[in-house]
């Protein structure tokens, strides 16, 4: 009992920043001193960028780093200088918000330590203003390190046609070693630290550090600016504003844990002070980021007990708690901000409104023949999950209560607001580990299209279903009227290329994640023409 009480006290104090390591580095996966984790950039503006590195001094004390920004990779034409501090209070991470930069151009940067040592040179860019004919955004999510190599990151980092990276969350996972993946599923050498589930501030910091030693991830950050938003696993599974599925009573105060998790996220990923942001990219688009996880989300409803009560109970659930207009996914404040932001973007003349958020908005239904995909002798929990999905679909309900399907009134308000604003809305999502393309409608009229990215490594349906992936795809598409295409078995990333008249999503699929390789197996394309709110498959 004494040990448990001590642990809870430690968690609370550490998450609040009251307990800090004696020095900002731990021995093991990364060097004990020097520039340990490369460089990164994020939160771009038309004349500004946030730059990041991690530096550990040999004595563990604060170190003043000099920052230089140049027009050339040789760092001869320096156009901006600044200073920032790396020290124990931020676990060695350091950031500099550089302003007054040239609009819409590629730039290079580096950090210099007091001893004269230098970081690698990074490349970044500011956002364009005015007329713009093309912009190419790469979209990634769900990178569980022990499941495999970050080959999608490596393939993406080598491309020369990308303007910006958007990470939709699950950048890290909170689980202890051997939980997800299991010890049998984990790939040798893909080590995460600490070994236990991360709960306290220094736990989260160490987990980020153990991810950021990955060379593919370092190279991605070195080459491109990234806008990164959190999903649930940066905190813990199925997070909402006041709790989470994977937060138990013995793990302390959830608010303390949430504060620790979000602080570490901001320390390791350069970002704006608030996740709700509008990034205007020329006159072509507004990239709008929101938080569907912890800003205002009401708790997910539980469908299982309702299904066990029978059809009458399911109908009451569908027409009662599920349809409740008071239920929020964004929270009232953020929702109002989003609606006004879409309206303002249209009024300002931006041709597209690109909504970068975490969870699937389109409705996915479980096929009537889904049990045919379940392998013989499968775990009873899997069988029960599939059977529950089939029962929900029979009642006209998507079983995905953690997605927008669990908040239908909030979804209707958003799509209705987009229609009222005259927005050319494109919704992006990650979270599910699979790739999806939807047409979204409201009140019987087209409202938006949705492009959802598959995971970098986290497993999709292929982990559970033994069936041919094409058969699974065809059955799910046939069961889901909004769904036009999906891939539920391959890992990789997505790009969204925007021009004044067309938006083009392209999913790139990696051959493997179980060994280091940048070989791909192919791509899938979907496009939408401005003014149609419908997609076409290429």
For each residue, the residues with C-beta under 8 A, 3 or more apart:
1: 4 5
2: 5 6
3: 6 7
4: 1 7 8 250
5: 1 2 8 9
6: 2 3 9 10
7: 3 4 10 11
8: 4 5 11 12 250 252
9: 5 6 12 13
10: 6 7 13 14 19 200
11: 7 8 14 15 199 200 251 252 256 257
12: 8 9 15 16 252 253 256
13: 9 10 16 18 19
14: 10 11 17 18 19 200 201 202 203 260
15: 11 12 199 200 201 252 256 257 259 260 263
16: 12 13 201 256 259 260
17: 14 20 89 201 263
18: 13 14
19: 10 13 14 201 202
20: 17 88 89 91 202
21: 24 26 88 91 202
22: 60 88
23: 56 59 60 88
24: 21 54 56 60 86 87 88 90 91 92
25: 30 31 32 33 36 56 60 92
26: 21 30 32 193 206 209
27: 32
28: 193
29: 191 193 209 210 213
30: 25 26 36 37 209 213
31: 25 34 36 56
32: 25 26 27 56
33: 25 36 56 57 58
34: 31 55 56 113 117
35: 38 53 54 55 111 113 117 118 119 120
36: 25 30 31 33 54 55 56 92 209
37: 30 53 54 209 212 213 218
38: 35 53 119 120 122 212 218 219 221 222
39: 51 52 53 109 110 111 119 120 121 122 221 222
40: 51 52 53 122 221 222 226 269 270
41: 44 49 50 51 52 109 122 124 221 224 225 226 270
42: 49 50 52 225 226 227 228 269 270 271
43: 48 49 50 97 225 227 270 271 272 277
44: 41 48 49 124 125 126 127 164 225 227 279
45: 48 49 99 126 127 279
46: 103 104 126 127 128 129 280
47: 99 100 101 102 103 126
48: 43 44 45 97 98 99 100 101 126
49: 41 42 43 44 45 97 98 101 107 124 125 126 225
50: 41 42 43 95 96 97 98 270 271
51: 39 40 41 67 69 95 96 97 98 109 111 122 124 270
52: 39 40 41 42 93 94 95 221 268 269 270
53: 35 37 38 39 40 65 86 93 94 111 119
54: 24 35 36 37 86 91 92 93 94 209 212
55: 34 35 36 63 65 86 92 94 111 113 119
56: 23 24 25 31 32 33 34 36 60 86 92
57: 33 60 61 62 63 86 87 113 114
58: 33
59: 23
60: 22 23 24 25 56 57 88
61: 57 87 88
62: 57 85 86 87 88
63: 55 57 85 86 87 113 114
64: 83 84 85 114
65: 53 55 83 84 85 86 94 111 112 113 114
66: 81 82 83 111 112
67: 51 80 81 82 83 84 96 98 109 110 111 112
68: 75 78 80 81 109 110 112
69: 51 78 79 80 81 98 101 107 108 109
70: 73 74 75 76 77 78 79 107 108 109
71: 77 79 102 105 107 108
72: 75 76 77 108
73: 70 108 121 123
74: 70
75: 68 70 72 78 108 110 121
76: 70 72
77: 70 71 72
78: 68 69 70 75 81
79: 69 70 71 101 102 107
80: 67 68 69 98 100 101
81: 66 67 68 69 78
82: 66 67 96 98
83: 64 65 66 67 96
84: 64 65 67 94 95 96 111
85: 62 63 64 65 94
86: 24 53 54 55 56 57 62 63 65 90 92 93 94
87: 24 57 61 62 63 90 92
88: 20 21 22 23 24 60 61 62 91 92
89: 17 20
90: 24 86 87 93 94 267
91: 20 21 24 54 88 202 205 209 267
92: 24 25 36 54 55 56 86 87 88
93: 52 53 54 86 90 267 268
94: 52 53 54 55 65 84 85 86 90 111
95: 50 51 52 84 270
96: 50 51 67 82 83 84
97: 43 48 49 50 51
98: 48 49 50 51 67 69 80 82 101 109
99: 45 47 48
100: 47 48 80
101: 47 48 49 69 79 80 98 105 107 126
102: 47 71 79 105 107 126
103: 46 47 126 127 128 129
104: 46 125 126 127 128 129 282
105: 71 101 102 125 126
106: 123 124 125
107: 49 69 70 71 79 101 102 123 124 125 126
108: 69 70 71 72 73 75 121 122 123 124
109: 39 41 51 67 68 69 70 98 121 122 123 124
110: 39 67 68 75 118 119 120 121 122
111: 35 39 51 53 55 65 66 67 84 94 118 119
112: 65 66 67 68 116 117 118 119
113: 34 35 55 57 63 65 116 117 118
114: 57 63 64 65
115:
116: 112 113
117: 34 35 112 113
118: 35 110 111 112 113
119: 35 38 39 53 55 110 111 112 122
120: 35 38 39 110 222
121: 39 73 75 108 109 110 222
122: 38 39 40 41 51 108 109 110 119 221 222 223
123: 73 106 107 108 109 222 223 224
124: 41 44 49 51 106 107 108 109 224 225
125: 44 49 104 105 106 107 163 164 225
126: 44 45 46 47 48 49 101 102 103 104 105 107
127: 44 45 46 103 104 279 280 281 282
128: 46 103 104 132 135 281 282
129: 46 103 104 280 282
130: 282 283
131: 282 283
132: 128 135 281 282 283 284
133: 284 499 500
134: 284 497 498 499
135: 128 132 163 164 281 282 284 285 497 498
136: 161 162 163 164 495 496 497 498
137: 162 163 164 165 166 287 354 495 496 497 498
138: 156 159 162 164 165 166 224 493 494 495
139: 165 166 167 168 356 428 430 451 453 493 494 495 496
140: 143 152 153 156 165 166 167 168 430 453 456 493 494
141: 167 168 169 170 231 430 431 453 455 456
142: 169 170 231 430 431 433 454 455 456 457 458
143: 140 150 153 170 171 172 211 217 455 456 457 458
144: 147 170 173 180 181 455 457 458
145: 150 172 173 190 192 210 211 214 457
146: 177 181 185 186 187 190 191 192
147: 144 181 185 186 187 190 457 458 459 513
148: 151 187 190 457 491 512 513 514
149: 154 187 190 216 457 513 514 515 516 517
150: 143 145 153 154 214 216 217 456 457 513
151: 148 154 155 216 491 510 511 512 513 516 517 518
152: 140 155 156 456 457 491 492 493 508 510 513
153: 140 143 150 156 157 214 216 217 219 220 456 493
154: 149 150 151 157 158 215 216 219 220 516 518
155: 151 152 158 159 492 493 508 510 518 520
156: 138 140 152 153 159 162 165 220 493 508
157: 153 154 216 219 220 222 223 224
158: 154 155 518
159: 138 155 156 162
160:
161: 136
162: 136 137 138 156 159 165 224 495
163: 125 135 136 137 224
164: 44 125 135 136 137 138 224 225 226 227 281
165: 137 138 139 140 156 162 220 224 225 226 227
166: 137 138 139 140 226 227 228 287 356 428
167: 139 140 141 171 226 227 228 229 269
168: 139 140 141 229 231 356 357 358 428 429 430 431 453
169: 141 142 228 229 230 231 232 233 234 293 358 430 431
170: 141 142 143 144 173 231 232 233 234 430 431 455 458
171: 143 167 211 228 230 234 265 269
172: 143 145 204 207 208 211 233 234
173: 144 145 170 180 192 233 458
174: 197 198 207 233 234 235 236 237 246 261
175: 179 180 197 246
176: 179 195 196 197
177: 146 183 186 192 195 196
178: 181 182 183 186
179: 175 176 182 197
180: 144 173 175
181: 144 146 147 178 184 185 186
182: 178 179 185 186
183: 177 178 186
184: 181
185: 146 147 181 182
186: 146 147 177 178 181 182 183 190
187: 146 147 148 149 190 514
188:
189:
190: 145 146 147 148 149 186 187
191: 29 146 210
192: 145 146 173 177 195 207 210 211
193: 26 28 29 206 207 209 210
194: 198 203 206 207
195: 176 177 192
196: 176 177 203
197: 174 175 176 179 203 246 251
198: 174 194 203 204 206 207
199: 11 15 203 251 252 257 260
200: 10 11 14 15 203 204 257 260
201: 14 15 16 17 19 204 205 260 263 264
202: 14 19 20 21 91 205 206
203: 14 194 196 197 198 199 200 206 207 260
204: 172 198 200 201 207 208 260 261 263 264 265
205: 91 201 202 208 209 264 267 268
206: 26 193 194 198 202 203 209 210
207: 172 174 192 193 194 198 203 204 210 211 264
208: 172 204 205 211 212 264 265 267 268
209: 26 29 30 36 37 54 91 193 205 206 212 213 268
210: 29 145 191 192 193 206 207 213
211: 143 145 171 172 192 207 208 214 217
212: 37 38 54 208 209 217 218 221 268
213: 29 30 37 209 210 218
214: 145 150 153 211 217 218
215: 154 218 219
216: 149 150 151 153 154 157 219 220
217: 143 150 153 211 212 214 220 221
218: 37 38 212 213 214 215 221 222
219: 38 153 154 157 215 216 222 223
220: 153 154 156 157 165 216 217 223 224 226
221: 38 39 40 41 52 122 212 217 218 224 226
222: 38 39 40 120 121 122 123 157 218 219
223: 122 123 157 219 220
224: 41 123 124 138 157 162 163 164 165 220 221
225: 41 42 43 44 49 124 125 164 165
226: 40 41 42 164 165 166 167 220 221 269
227: 42 43 44 164 165 166 167 271 277 279 287 289 356
228: 42 166 167 169 171 265 269 271
229: 167 168 169 275 289 290 291 356 357 358
230: 169 171 234 235 261 262 265 275 291 293 294 358
231: 141 142 168 169 170 234 293 358 359 430 431
232: 169 170 235 236 237 238 239 244 293 358 431
233: 169 170 172 173 174 236 237
234: 169 170 171 172 174 230 231 261 262 265
235: 174 230 232 239 244 257 258 261 262 293 294
236: 174 232 233 239 244 245 246 247 257 261
237: 174 232 233 244 245 246
238: 232 244 245 246 300 402
239: 232 235 236 243 244 247 258 293 294 297
240: 243 244 293 294 297 298 299 300
241: 294 295 296 297 298 331
242: 254 299
243: 239 240 247 254 299
244: 232 235 236 237 238 239 240 247 254
245: 236 237 238 300
246: 174 175 197 236 237 238
247: 236 239 243 244 251 254 257
248: 251
249:
250: 4 8
251: 11 197 199 247 248 257
252: 8 11 12 15 199 256 257
253: 12 256 257
254: 242 243 244 247 257 258
255: 258 259
256: 11 12 15 16 252 253 259 260
257: 11 15 199 200 235 236 247 251 252 253 254 260 261
258: 235 239 254 255 261 262 294
259: 15 16 255 256 262 263
260: 14 15 16 199 200 201 203 204 256 257 263 264
261: 174 204 230 234 235 236 257 258 264 265
262: 230 234 235 258 259 265 266 294
263: 15 17 201 204 259 260 266 267
264: 201 204 205 207 208 260 261 267 268
265: 171 204 208 228 230 234 261 262 268 269 271
266: 262 263 269 271
267: 90 91 93 205 208 263 264
268: 52 93 205 208 209 212 264 265
269: 40 42 52 167 171 226 228 265 266
270: 40 41 42 43 50 51 52 95
271: 42 43 50 227 228 265 266 275
272: 43 275 277
273:
274: 277
275: 229 230 271 272 289 290 291 295
276: 289 290 291 295 334 337 338
277: 43 227 272 274 288 289
278: 286 287 288 341 344 345
279: 44 45 127 227 286 287 288 289
280: 46 127 129 285 286 287 345 348 350
281: 127 128 132 135 164 284 285 286 287
282: 104 127 128 129 130 131 132 135 285
283: 130 131 132 349 350 351
284: 132 133 134 135 281 350 351 352 498 499 500
285: 135 280 281 282 350 351 352 353 354 498
286: 278 279 280 281 341 345 348 350 352 353 354
287: 137 166 227 278 279 280 281 354 356
288: 277 278 279 338 341 342 345 353 354 355 356
289: 227 229 275 276 277 279 356 357
290: 229 275 276 295 330 334 338 355 356 357
291: 229 230 275 276 294 295 296 330 334 357 358
292: 295 297 329 330 357 358 359
293: 169 230 231 232 235 239 240 297 358
294: 230 235 239 240 241 258 262 291 297
295: 241 275 276 290 291 292 330 331 333 334
296: 241 291 328 329 330 331 332 333 334 335
297: 239 240 241 292 293 294 328 329 330 331
298: 240 241 327 328 329 407
299: 240 242 243
300: 238 240 245 401 402 406
301: 317 321 322 401 406
302: 305 306 401
303: 306 307 317 388 392 397 399 401
304: 307 308 388
305: 302 308 309
306: 302 303 309 313 314 317
307: 303 304 313 314 388 391 392
308: 304 305
309: 305 306 312 313 314
310: 313 314
311: 314 315 395
312: 309 315 316
313: 306 307 309 310 316 317
314: 306 307 309 310 311 317 318 391 392 395 397
315: 311 312 318 319 395
316: 312 313 319 320
317: 301 303 306 313 314 320 321 322 397
318: 314 315 322 323 395 396 397
319: 315 316 322 323
320: 316 317 323 324
321: 301 317 324 327
322: 301 317 318 319 397 406 408
323: 318 319 320 408 409
324: 320 321 327 409
325: 409
326: 409
327: 298 321 324 407 409 410
328: 296 297 298 331 332 335 407 410
329: 292 296 297 298 404 407 410 411
330: 290 291 292 295 296 297 334 335 338 410 414
331: 241 295 296 297 328 334 335
332: 296 328 335 336
333: 295 296 336 337
334: 276 290 291 295 296 330 331 337 338
335: 296 328 330 331 332 338 339 410 413 414
336: 332 333 339 340
337: 276 333 334 340 341
338: 276 288 290 330 334 335 341 342 355 414 417
339: 335 336 342 343 413 414 417 421
340: 336 337 343 344
341: 278 286 288 337 338 344 345
342: 288 338 339 345 346 353 417 418 421 423 425
343: 339 340 346 347 417 420 421 423
344: 278 340 341 347 348
345: 278 280 286 288 341 342 348 350 353 423
346: 342 343 349 350 353 421 422 423
347: 343 344
348: 280 286 344 345
349: 283 346
350: 280 283 284 285 286 345 346 353
351: 283 284 285 424 498 500 530
352: 284 285 286 424 426 498 503 530
353: 285 286 288 342 345 346 350 418 423 424 425 426
354: 137 285 286 287 288 426 428 496 498
355: 288 290 338 425 426 427 428
356: 139 166 168 227 229 287 288 289 290 428
357: 168 229 289 290 291 292 427 428 429
358: 168 169 229 230 231 232 291 292 293 429 430 431
359: 231 292 402 403 404 429 431 432
360: 364 400 403 404 405 429 431 432 436 450 452
361: 403 404 411 427 429 438 440 448 450
362: 404 436 438 440 450 452 480 482 483
363: 398 405 480 481 482 483
364: 360 398 400 403 405 436 476 480 483
365: 389 392 393 398 476 479 480
366: 370 386 389 390 392 393 399 476 479
367: 370 390 393 475 476 478 479
368: 390 393 394 479
369: 372 373 475
370: 366 367 373 374 386 389 390 475
371: 374 383 386 387 390
372: 369 467
373: 369 370 386 461 465 466 467 471 472 475
374: 370 371 378 382 383 386 464 465 466
375: 378 465 466
376:
377:
378: 374 375 382 383 464
379: 382 383
380: 383 384
381: 384 385
382: 374 378 379 385 386 464
383: 371 374 378 379 380 386 387
384: 380 381 387 388
385: 381 382 388 389
386: 366 370 371 373 374 382 383 389 390
387: 371 383 384 390 391
388: 303 304 307 384 385 391 392 399
389: 365 366 370 385 386 392 393 399
390: 366 367 368 370 371 386 387 393 394
391: 307 314 387 388 394 395
392: 303 307 314 365 366 388 389 395 397 398 399
393: 365 366 367 368 389 390 396 397 398 399 479
394: 368 390 391
395: 311 314 315 318 391 392
396: 318 393
397: 303 314 317 318 322 392 393 405
398: 363 364 365 392 393 403 405
399: 303 366 388 389 392 393 405
400: 360 364 403 405 406
401: 300 301 302 303 405 406
402: 238 300 359 406
403: 359 360 361 364 398 400 406 431 432
404: 329 359 360 361 362 407 408 410 411
405: 360 363 364 397 398 399 400 401 408 411
406: 300 301 322 400 401 402 403
407: 298 327 328 329 404 410 411
408: 322 323 404 405 411 412
409: 323 324 325 326 327 412 413
410: 327 328 329 330 335 404 407 413 414
411: 329 361 404 405 407 408 414 415
412: 408 409 415 416 442
413: 335 339 409 410 416 417
414: 330 335 338 339 410 411 417 418
415: 411 412 418 419 425 440 441 442 447 448
416: 412 413 419 420 442 443 447
417: 338 339 342 343 413 414 420 421
418: 342 353 414 415 421 423 425 442 447 448
419: 415 416 422 423 442 443 445 447
420: 343 416 417
421: 339 342 343 346 417 418
422: 346 419
423: 342 343 345 346 353 418 419 448
424: 351 352 353 530 531 533
425: 342 353 355 415 418 447 448 449 533
426: 352 353 354 355 448 449 450 451 496 503 528
427: 355 357 361 438 440 448 449 450 451
428: 139 166 168 354 355 356 357 450 451 452 453 496
429: 168 357 358 359 360 361 432 436 450 452 453
430: 139 140 141 142 168 169 170 231 358 452 453 455
431: 141 142 168 169 170 231 232 358 359 360 403
432: 359 360 403 429 436 452 460
433: 142 454 455 458 459 460
434: 452 454 455 460 461 486 487 488
435: 452 453 454 486 487 488 490 494 507 524
436: 360 362 364 429 432 450 451 452 483 485 486
437: 449 450 451 452 483 484 485 486 505 526 535 537
438: 361 362 427 449 450 452 482 483 484 535
439: 446 449 450 482 484 533 534 535
440: 361 362 415 427 446 447 448 449 450 482 533
441: 415 444 445 446 447 482
442: 412 415 416 418 419 445 447
443: 416 419
444: 441
445: 419 441 442
446: 439 440 441 532 533 534
447: 415 416 418 419 425 440 441 442 533
448: 361 415 418 423 425 426 427 440 533
449: 425 426 427 437 438 439 440 503 526 528 533 534 535
450: 360 361 362 426 427 428 429 436 437 438 439 440
451: 139 426 427 428 436 437 494 496 505 526
452: 360 362 428 429 430 432 434 435 436 437 438
453: 139 140 141 168 428 429 430 435 493 494 507
454: 142 433 434 435 460 487 490 491 492 493 494 507 509
455: 141 142 143 144 170 430 433 434 458 459 460 491
456: 140 141 142 143 150 152 153 491 492 493 513
457: 142 143 144 145 147 148 149 150 152 491 513
458: 142 143 144 147 170 173 433 455 491
459: 147 433 455 462 463
460: 432 433 434 454 455 463 488 489 490 491
461: 373 434 464 465 469 472 488 489
462: 459 465 469 488 489
463: 459 460
464: 374 378 382 461
465: 373 374 375 461 462 472 488
466: 373 374 375
467: 372 373 471 472
468: 471 472
469: 461 462 472 473 487 488 489 490
470: 473 474
471: 373 467 468 474 475
472: 373 461 465 467 468 469 475 476 488 489
473: 469 470 476 477 485 486 487 488
474: 470 471 477 478
475: 367 369 370 373 471 472 478 479
476: 364 365 366 367 472 473 479 480 483 486 488
477: 473 474 480 483 484 485 486
478: 367 474 475
479: 365 366 367 368 393 475 476
480: 362 363 364 365 476 477 483
481: 363
482: 362 363 438 439 440 441
483: 362 363 364 436 437 438 476 477 480 486
484: 437 438 439 477 526 535 537
485: 436 437 473 477 524 526 537
486: 434 435 436 437 473 476 477 483
487: 434 435 454 469 473 490 507 509 524
488: 434 435 460 461 462 465 469 472 473 476
489: 460 461 462 469 472
490: 435 454 460 469 487 509 510 521
491: 148 151 152 454 455 456 457 458 460 509 510 513
492: 152 155 454 456 507 508 509 510 520
493: 138 139 140 152 153 155 156 453 454 456 507 508
494: 138 139 140 435 451 453 454 505 506 507 508
495: 136 137 138 139 162 505 506 508
496: 136 137 139 354 426 428 451 503 504 505
497: 134 135 136 137 503 504 506
498: 134 135 136 137 284 285 351 352 354 502 503 504
499: 133 134 284 502 503 504
500: 133 284 351 530
501: 529 530
502: 498 499 527 528 529 530
503: 352 426 449 496 497 498 499 527 528 530
504: 496 497 498 499 525 526 527 538
505: 437 451 494 495 496 525 526 527
506: 494 495 497 523 524 525
507: 435 453 454 487 492 493 494 523 524 525
508: 152 155 156 492 493 494 495 520 523
509: 454 487 490 491 492 520 521 522 523 524
510: 151 152 155 490 491 492 513 517 518 519 520 521
511: 151 517 519 520 521
512: 148 151 515 517 519
513: 147 148 149 150 151 152 456 457 491 510
514: 148 149 187
515: 149 512
516: 149 151 154
517: 149 151 510 511 512
518: 151 154 155 158 510
519: 510 511 512
520: 155 492 508 509 510 511 523
521: 490 509 510 511
522: 509
523: 506 507 508 509 520
524: 435 485 487 506 507 509 537 538
525: 504 505 506 507 537 538
526: 437 449 451 484 485 504 505 535 536 537 538
527: 502 503 504 505 535 536 538
528: 426 449 502 503 532 533 534 535 536
529: 501 502 532 536
530: 351 352 424 500 501 502 503
531: 424
532: 446 528 529
533: 424 425 439 440 446 447 448 449 528
534: 439 446 449 528
535: 437 438 439 449 484 526 527 528
536: 526 527 528 529
537: 437 484 485 524 525 526
538: 504 524 525 526 527
